[in-house]
Amino acid sequence: MIGRILMPLAFTLISLMPAAAASPQEQRGKTFALNNCARCHSIDKVSPSPLKIAPPFRTLHKRYPVEALSEALAEGIQTGHPTMPEFQLDPDQIGDLLAYLKTLE
C-alpha cells in the first residue's frame, strides 16, 4: 500500500525537477535552427513541422546517425524538401547544430 502511494509521489517529484540547462553549444545550435530552419521544420520535441513534408528535427536520428549529417551540412544540403534552400555551415555552426539535434533524440 505504501508503495502505491510513494511511487506516484516520486514520479511527480522527478517530473518537477528542472531539466539540465543547455550548454552554450546546444543553445547556439537551437538559435541557428530557430533562425534558419523553424519556418519549415519542427525544431522541438513535440510540435508538428509547419511544412508537412519537412521532417521534424526530433526524428532525424531515426533516419541518419546525427554525426553523419556533418558532411552534408559542410558541403551544402541539396536534397531536402523541394522548398529547402541550399546552404553550407561552417565547422562551428555544424558542431552547434549537431549538439542541439542530439538533445532531441
Chimera marker file (.cmm) of the C-alpha trace (Angstrom):
<marker_set name="trace">
<marker id="1" x="0.000" y="0.000" z="0.000" r="1" g="1" b="0" radius="0.5"/>
<marker id="2" x="2.756" y="2.424" z="0.870" r="1" g="1" b="0" radius="0.5"/>
<marker id="3" x="4.462" y="1.624" z="-2.435" r="1" g="1" b="0" radius="0.5"/>
<marker id="4" x="1.321" y="2.634" z="-4.322" r="1" g="1" b="0" radius="0.5"/>
<marker id="5" x="1.400" y="5.973" z="-2.558" r="1" g="1" b="0" radius="0.5"/>
<marker id="6" x="5.133" y="6.611" z="-2.781" r="1" g="1" b="0" radius="0.5"/>
<marker id="7" x="5.589" y="5.687" z="-6.457" r="1" g="1" b="0" radius="0.5"/>
<marker id="8" x="3.270" y="8.405" z="-7.807" r="1" g="1" b="0" radius="0.5"/>
<marker id="9" x="4.809" y="10.889" z="-5.376" r="1" g="1" b="0" radius="0.5"/>
<marker id="10" x="8.330" y="10.004" z="-6.536" r="1" g="1" b="0" radius="0.5"/>
<marker id="11" x="7.282" y="10.304" z="-10.185" r="1" g="1" b="0" radius="0.5"/>
<marker id="12" x="5.735" y="13.713" z="-9.502" r="1" g="1" b="0" radius="0.5"/>
<marker id="13" x="8.865" y="14.964" z="-7.750" r="1" g="1" b="0" radius="0.5"/>
<marker id="14" x="11.117" y="13.741" z="-10.568" r="1" g="1" b="0" radius="0.5"/>
<marker id="15" x="8.918" y="15.351" z="-13.213" r="1" g="1" b="0" radius="0.5"/>
<marker id="16" x="9.059" y="18.678" z="-11.355" r="1" g="1" b="0" radius="0.5"/>
<marker id="17" x="12.854" y="18.735" z="-11.289" r="1" g="1" b="0" radius="0.5"/>
<marker id="18" x="14.287" y="21.248" z="-13.752" r="1" g="1" b="0" radius="0.5"/>
<marker id="19" x="15.841" y="19.817" z="-16.884" r="1" g="1" b="0" radius="0.5"/>
<marker id="20" x="19.569" y="20.156" z="-17.259" r="1" g="1" b="0" radius="0.5"/>
<marker id="21" x="20.482" y="23.537" z="-18.661" r="1" g="1" b="0" radius="0.5"/>
<marker id="22" x="21.526" y="23.579" z="-22.283" r="1" g="1" b="0" radius="0.5"/>
<marker id="23" x="25.219" y="24.004" z="-22.927" r="1" g="1" b="0" radius="0.5"/>
<marker id="24" x="26.304" y="27.138" z="-24.808" r="1" g="1" b="0" radius="0.5"/>
<marker id="25" x="26.931" y="24.969" z="-27.882" r="1" g="1" b="0" radius="0.5"/>
<marker id="26" x="23.428" y="23.439" z="-27.705" r="1" g="1" b="0" radius="0.5"/>
<marker id="27" x="21.911" y="26.888" z="-27.223" r="1" g="1" b="0" radius="0.5"/>
<marker id="28" x="23.750" y="28.259" z="-30.267" r="1" g="1" b="0" radius="0.5"/>
<marker id="29" x="22.538" y="25.259" z="-32.282" r="1" g="1" b="0" radius="0.5"/>
<marker id="30" x="18.966" y="25.864" z="-31.172" r="1" g="1" b="0" radius="0.5"/>
<marker id="31" x="19.253" y="29.530" z="-32.098" r="1" g="1" b="0" radius="0.5"/>
<marker id="32" x="20.598" y="28.592" z="-35.533" r="1" g="1" b="0" radius="0.5"/>
<marker id="33" x="17.724" y="26.131" z="-36.047" r="1" g="1" b="0" radius="0.5"/>
<marker id="34" x="15.182" y="28.704" z="-34.893" r="1" g="1" b="0" radius="0.5"/>
<marker id="35" x="16.530" y="31.364" z="-37.264" r="1" g="1" b="0" radius="0.5"/>
<marker id="36" x="17.161" y="29.155" z="-40.291" r="1" g="1" b="0" radius="0.5"/>
<marker id="37" x="15.048" y="26.007" z="-40.090" r="1" g="1" b="0" radius="0.5"/>
<marker id="38" x="11.937" y="26.541" z="-37.965" r="1" g="1" b="0" radius="0.5"/>
<marker id="39" x="9.971" y="28.101" z="-40.812" r="1" g="1" b="0" radius="0.5"/>
<marker id="40" x="9.604" y="24.590" z="-42.268" r="1" g="1" b="0" radius="0.5"/>
<marker id="41" x="10.821" y="22.083" z="-39.644" r="1" g="1" b="0" radius="0.5"/>
<marker id="42" x="9.678" y="21.411" z="-36.122" r="1" g="1" b="0" radius="0.5"/>
<marker id="43" x="12.769" y="22.049" z="-34.027" r="1" g="1" b="0" radius="0.5"/>
<marker id="44" x="11.349" y="20.864" z="-30.702" r="1" g="1" b="0" radius="0.5"/>
<marker id="45" x="10.253" y="17.570" z="-29.163" r="1" g="1" b="0" radius="0.5"/>
<marker id="46" x="6.506" y="17.831" z="-29.724" r="1" g="1" b="0" radius="0.5"/>
<marker id="47" x="5.158" y="20.195" z="-32.348" r="1" g="1" b="0" radius="0.5"/>
<marker id="48" x="4.444" y="19.275" z="-35.969" r="1" g="1" b="0" radius="0.5"/>
<marker id="49" x="6.550" y="20.779" z="-38.733" r="1" g="1" b="0" radius="0.5"/>
<marker id="50" x="4.971" y="23.927" z="-40.236" r="1" g="1" b="0" radius="0.5"/>
<marker id="51" x="5.683" y="22.447" z="-43.676" r="1" g="1" b="0" radius="0.5"/>
<marker id="52" x="4.185" y="18.965" z="-43.712" r="1" g="1" b="0" radius="0.5"/>
<marker id="53" x="6.912" y="17.449" z="-45.934" r="1" g="1" b="0" radius="0.5"/>
<marker id="54" x="9.758" y="18.810" z="-43.773" r="1" g="1" b="0" radius="0.5"/>
<marker id="55" x="10.698" y="16.189" z="-41.169" r="1" g="1" b="0" radius="0.5"/>
<marker id="56" x="10.692" y="17.248" z="-37.526" r="1" g="1" b="0" radius="0.5"/>
<marker id="57" x="14.257" y="17.537" z="-36.257" r="1" g="1" b="0" radius="0.5"/>
<marker id="58" x="13.435" y="15.137" z="-33.412" r="1" g="1" b="0" radius="0.5"/>
<marker id="59" x="13.076" y="12.325" z="-35.978" r="1" g="1" b="0" radius="0.5"/>
<marker id="60" x="16.309" y="12.906" z="-37.912" r="1" g="1" b="0" radius="0.5"/>
<marker id="61" x="18.279" y="10.492" z="-35.716" r="1" g="1" b="0" radius="0.5"/>
<marker id="62" x="15.877" y="7.739" z="-36.807" r="1" g="1" b="0" radius="0.5"/>
<marker id="63" x="16.824" y="8.333" z="-40.446" r="1" g="1" b="0" radius="0.5"/>
<marker id="64" x="20.543" y="9.057" z="-40.111" r="1" g="1" b="0" radius="0.5"/>
<marker id="65" x="23.174" y="8.942" z="-37.390" r="1" g="1" b="0" radius="0.5"/>
<marker id="66" x="23.295" y="12.600" z="-36.325" r="1" g="1" b="0" radius="0.5"/>
<marker id="67" x="27.092" y="12.706" z="-36.734" r="1" g="1" b="0" radius="0.5"/>
<marker id="68" x="26.660" y="11.615" z="-40.367" r="1" g="1" b="0" radius="0.5"/>
<marker id="69" x="24.888" y="14.892" z="-41.097" r="1" g="1" b="0" radius="0.5"/>
<marker id="70" x="28.067" y="16.907" z="-40.542" r="1" g="1" b="0" radius="0.5"/>
<marker id="71" x="29.432" y="16.181" z="-44.025" r="1" g="1" b="0" radius="0.5"/>
<marker id="72" x="26.162" y="17.144" z="-45.700" r="1" g="1" b="0" radius="0.5"/>
<marker id="73" x="25.986" y="20.344" z="-43.658" r="1" g="1" b="0" radius="0.5"/>
<marker id="74" x="29.573" y="21.236" z="-44.592" r="1" g="1" b="0" radius="0.5"/>
<marker id="75" x="29.157" y="20.527" z="-48.300" r="1" g="1" b="0" radius="0.5"/>
<marker id="76" x="25.714" y="22.023" z="-48.591" r="1" g="1" b="0" radius="0.5"/>
<marker id="77" x="22.453" y="20.156" z="-48.322" r="1" g="1" b="0" radius="0.5"/>
<marker id="78" x="20.939" y="19.879" z="-51.757" r="1" g="1" b="0" radius="0.5"/>
<marker id="79" x="18.452" y="17.099" z="-51.172" r="1" g="1" b="0" radius="0.5"/>
<marker id="80" x="15.841" y="18.224" z="-48.757" r="1" g="1" b="0" radius="0.5"/>
<marker id="81" x="12.243" y="19.059" z="-49.282" r="1" g="1" b="0" radius="0.5"/>
<marker id="82" x="11.596" y="20.930" z="-52.567" r="1" g="1" b="0" radius="0.5"/>
<marker id="83" x="11.391" y="24.376" z="-50.958" r="1" g="1" b="0" radius="0.5"/>
<marker id="84" x="14.503" y="23.922" z="-48.811" r="1" g="1" b="0" radius="0.5"/>
<marker id="85" x="17.202" y="26.459" z="-49.641" r="1" g="1" b="0" radius="0.5"/>
<marker id="86" x="20.720" y="25.213" z="-50.220" r="1" g="1" b="0" radius="0.5"/>
<marker id="87" x="23.146" y="26.298" z="-47.551" r="1" g="1" b="0" radius="0.5"/>
<marker id="88" x="26.543" y="25.435" z="-46.094" r="1" g="1" b="0" radius="0.5"/>
<marker id="89" x="27.532" y="25.718" z="-42.467" r="1" g="1" b="0" radius="0.5"/>
<marker id="90" x="30.973" y="26.454" z="-41.088" r="1" g="1" b="0" radius="0.5"/>
<marker id="91" x="32.533" y="23.885" z="-38.708" r="1" g="1" b="0" radius="0.5"/>
<marker id="92" x="31.440" y="25.744" z="-35.556" r="1" g="1" b="0" radius="0.5"/>
<marker id="93" x="27.847" y="26.008" z="-36.790" r="1" g="1" b="0" radius="0.5"/>
<marker id="94" x="27.845" y="22.299" z="-37.627" r="1" g="1" b="0" radius="0.5"/>
<marker id="95" x="29.052" y="21.386" z="-34.143" r="1" g="1" b="0" radius="0.5"/>
<marker id="96" x="26.450" y="23.645" z="-32.578" r="1" g="1" b="0" radius="0.5"/>
<marker id="97" x="23.569" y="22.301" z="-34.666" r="1" g="1" b="0" radius="0.5"/>
<marker id="98" x="24.560" y="18.658" z="-34.146" r="1" g="1" b="0" radius="0.5"/>
<marker id="99" x="24.831" y="19.240" z="-30.394" r="1" g="1" b="0" radius="0.5"/>
<marker id="100" x="21.309" y="20.635" z="-30.431" r="1" g="1" b="0" radius="0.5"/>
<marker id="101" x="19.953" y="17.803" z="-32.595" r="1" g="1" b="0" radius="0.5"/>
<marker id="102" x="21.312" y="15.279" z="-30.084" r="1" g="1" b="0" radius="0.5"/>
<marker id="103" x="19.195" y="16.893" z="-27.358" r="1" g="1" b="0" radius="0.5"/>
<marker id="104" x="16.085" y="15.990" z="-29.370" r="1" g="1" b="0" radius="0.5"/>
<marker id="105" x="16.807" y="12.247" z="-29.553" r="1" g="1" b="0" radius="0.5"/>
<link id1="1" id2="2" r="1" g="1" b="0" radius="0.2"/>
<link id1="2" id2="3" r="1" g="1" b="0" radius="0.2"/>
<link id1="3" id2="4" r="1" g="1" b="0" radius="0.2"/>
<link id1="4" id2="5" r="1" g="1" b="0" radius="0.2"/>
<link id1="5" id2="6" r="1" g="1" b="0" radius="0.2"/>
<link id1="6" id2="7" r="1" g="1" b="0" radius="0.2"/>
<link id1="7" id2="8" r="1" g="1" b="0" radius="0.2"/>
<link id1="8" id2="9" r="1" g="1" b="0" radius="0.2"/>
<link id1="9" id2="10" r="1" g="1" b="0" radius="0.2"/>
<link id1="10" id2="11" r="1" g="1" b="0" radius="0.2"/>
<link id1="11" id2="12" r="1" g="1" b="0" radius="0.2"/>
<link id1="12" id2="13" r="1" g="1" b="0" radius="0.2"/>
<link id1="13" id2="14" r="1" g="1" b="0" radius="0.2"/>
<link id1="14" id2="15" r="1" g="1" b="0" radius="0.2"/>
<link id1="15" id2="16" r="1" g="1" b="0" radius="0.2"/>
<link id1="16" id2="17" r="1" g="1" b="0" radius="0.2"/>
<link id1="17" id2="18" r="1" g="1" b="0" radius="0.2"/>
<link id1="18" id2="19" r="1" g="1" b="0" radius="0.2"/>
<link id1="19" id2="20" r="1" g="1" b="0" radius="0.2"/>
<link id1="20" id2="21" r="1" g="1" b="0" radius="0.2"/>
<link id1="21" id2="22" r="1" g="1" b="0" radius="0.2"/>
<link id1="22" id2="23" r="1" g="1" b="0" radius="0.2"/>
<link id1="23" id2="24" r="1" g="1" b="0" radius="0.2"/>
<link id1="24" id2="25" r="1" g="1" b="0" radius="0.2"/>
<link id1="25" id2="26" r="1" g="1" b="0" radius="0.2"/>
<link id1="26" id2="27" r="1" g="1" b="0" radius="0.2"/>
<link id1="27" id2="28" r="1" g="1" b="0" radius="0.2"/>
<link id1="28" id2="29" r="1" g="1" b="0" radius="0.2"/>
<link id1="29" id2="30" r="1" g="1" b="0" radius="0.2"/>
<link id1="30" id2="31" r="1" g="1" b="0" radius="0.2"/>
<link id1="31" id2="32" r="1" g="1" b="0" radius="0.2"/>
<link id1="32" id2="33" r="1" g="1" b="0" radius="0.2"/>
<link id1="33" id2="34" r="1" g="1" b="0" radius="0.2"/>
<link id1="34" id2="35" r="1" g="1" b="0" radius="0.2"/>
<link id1="35" id2="36" r="1" g="1" b="0" radius="0.2"/>
<link id1="36" id2="37" r="1" g="1" b="0" radius="0.2"/>
<link id1="37" id2="38" r="1" g="1" b="0" radius="0.2"/>
<link id1="38" id2="39" r="1" g="1" b="0" radius="0.2"/>
<link id1="39" id2="40" r="1" g="1" b="0" radius="0.2"/>
<link id1="40" id2="41" r="1" g="1" b="0" radius="0.2"/>
<link id1="41" id2="42" r="1" g="1" b="0" radius="0.2"/>
<link id1="42" id2="43" r="1" g="1" b="0" radius="0.2"/>
<link id1="43" id2="44" r="1" g="1" b="0" radius="0.2"/>
<link id1="44" id2="45" r="1" g="1" b="0" radius="0.2"/>
<link id1="45" id2="46" r="1" g="1" b="0" radius="0.2"/>
<link id1="46" id2="47" r="1" g="1" b="0" radius="0.2"/>
<link id1="47" id2="48" r="1" g="1" b="0" radius="0.2"/>
<link id1="48" id2="49" r="1" g="1" b="0" radius="0.2"/>
<link id1="49" id2="50" r="1" g="1" b="0" radius="0.2"/>
<link id1="50" id2="51" r="1" g="1" b="0" radius="0.2"/>
<link id1="51" id2="52" r="1" g="1" b="0" radius="0.2"/>
<link id1="52" id2="53" r="1" g="1" b="0" radius="0.2"/>
<link id1="53" id2="54" r="1" g="1" b="0" radius="0.2"/>
<link id1="54" id2="55" r="1" g="1" b="0" radius="0.2"/>
<link id1="55" id2="56" r="1" g="1" b="0" radius="0.2"/>
<link id1="56" id2="57" r="1" g="1" b="0" radius="0.2"/>
<link id1="57" id2="58" r="1" g="1" b="0" radius="0.2"/>
<link id1="58" id2="59" r="1" g="1" b="0" radius="0.2"/>
<link id1="59" id2="60" r="1" g="1" b="0" radius="0.2"/>
<link id1="60" id2="61" r="1" g="1" b="0" radius="0.2"/>
<link id1="61" id2="62" r="1" g="1" b="0" radius="0.2"/>
<link id1="62" id2="63" r="1" g="1" b="0" radius="0.2"/>
<link id1="63" id2="64" r="1" g="1" b="0" radius="0.2"/>
<link id1="64" id2="65" r="1" g="1" b="0" radius="0.2"/>
<link id1="65" id2="66" r="1" g="1" b="0" radius="0.2"/>
<link id1="66" id2="67" r="1" g="1" b="0" radius="0.2"/>
<link id1="67" id2="68" r="1" g="1" b="0" radius="0.2"/>
<link id1="68" id2="69" r="1" g="1" b="0" radius="0.2"/>
<link id1="69" id2="70" r="1" g="1" b="0" radius="0.2"/>
<link id1="70" id2="71" r="1" g="1" b="0" radius="0.2"/>
<link id1="71" id2="72" r="1" g="1" b="0" radius="0.2"/>
<link id1="72" id2="73" r="1" g="1" b="0" radius="0.2"/>
<link id1="73" id2="74" r="1" g="1" b="0" radius="0.2"/>
<link id1="74" id2="75" r="1" g="1" b="0" radius="0.2"/>
<link id1="75" id2="76" r="1" g="1" b="0" radius="0.2"/>
<link id1="76" id2="77" r="1" g="1" b="0" radius="0.2"/>
<link id1="77" id2="78" r="1" g="1" b="0" radius="0.2"/>
<link id1="78" id2="79" r="1" g="1" b="0" radius="0.2"/>
<link id1="79" id2="80" r="1" g="1" b="0" radius="0.2"/>
<link id1="80" id2="81" r="1" g="1" b="0" radius="0.2"/>
<link id1="81" id2="82" r="1" g="1" b="0" radius="0.2"/>
<link id1="82" id2="83" r="1" g="1" b="0" radius="0.2"/>
<link id1="83" id2="84" r="1" g="1" b="0" radius="0.2"/>
<link id1="84" id2="85" r="1" g="1" b="0" radius="0.2"/>
<link id1="85" id2="86" r="1" g="1" b="0" radius="0.2"/>
<link id1="86" id2="87" r="1" g="1" b="0" radius="0.2"/>
<link id1="87" id2="88" r="1" g="1" b="0" radius="0.2"/>
<link id1="88" id2="89" r="1" g="1" b="0" radius="0.2"/>
<link id1="89" id2="90" r="1" g="1" b="0" radius="0.2"/>
<link id1="90" id2="91" r="1" g="1" b="0" radius="0.2"/>
<link id1="91" id2="92" r="1" g="1" b="0" radius="0.2"/>
<link id1="92" id2="93" r="1" g="1" b="0" radius="0.2"/>
<link id1="93" id2="94" r="1" g="1" b="0" radius="0.2"/>
<link id1="94" id2="95" r="1" g="1" b="0" radius="0.2"/>
<link id1="95" id2="96" r="1" g="1" b="0" radius="0.2"/>
<link id1="96" id2="97" r="1" g="1" b="0" radius="0.2"/>
<link id1="97" id2="98" r="1" g="1" b="0" radius="0.2"/>
<link id1="98" id2="99" r="1" g="1" b="0" radius="0.2"/>
<link id1="99" id2="100" r="1" g="1" b="0" radius="0.2"/>
<link id1="100" id2="101" r="1" g="1" b="0" radius="0.2"/>
<link id1="101" id2="102" r="1" g="1" b="0" radius="0.2"/>
<link id1="102" id2="103" r="1" g="1" b="0" radius="0.2"/>
<link id1="103" id2="104" r="1" g="1" b="0" radius="0.2"/>
<link id1="104" id2="105" r="1" g="1" b="0" radius="0.2"/>
</marker_set>
